[in-house]
Amino acid sequence: MRYALSLVGVLLLTEAIELPIARLLGVKGRDLVTVALANVMTNPAVNVLYAAAVVFTRLPDAAVIAVLECAAVTAEWIVYRTATDARRPFLVSLVCNAASFGAGLLLNLFI
């Protein structure tokens, strides 16, 4: 149960970071809902797969993180490209994910 609550907390933090950035990048209206839903799709998957990789493989953390983050950026880009009017969907995906990833790194320094 604690892990599930942690996943919800991480998702909420991701939304709090990525939605304002998407808005700054020109995403508006219903397209912001799509950004939020794309995060609901990718964020828990990335976190669960990362935890599984740490427990069940000997892969370096950096390699696992790189692959999972690239997959999240790609998946969200596809969603934005097909389901929004975002002018630069890849840029939106990349910048939003970089910002929330960076915030996570900073947060981990203080926890």
C-alpha positions, 0 to 999 in steps of 0.5 A: 500500500505504501508503494502505491501511495508513493506512486500517486505522490510521484505522479501528482508531483509530475503533474504539478511540474509538467502541466505549467511547463506545457502551458508555457510551451503553448499547450492549452485547453483540452490539450492540457488534459491530454498532457495530464492523461499521458502522464497517468499513462507513462509515469506509473509505468516508468516507476514500476519498471524501474523498481522491477529492474533494480530488483530483478536485474543487474543493469546499471541504474543510469542505463535503466533510467535512460531507456525508460525516460526515452520511452516515456518521451517517445510515448508522450510525443506520439500522444501529443502528435496525434491527440493535440494541436501542440505545435512542437509535440516532441519539444513539449514532451522532452522539456516537460519530462526533463523538468520533472526528471530534474526536479526528482533528482533535486528532491532525492538530494534532500530526502 
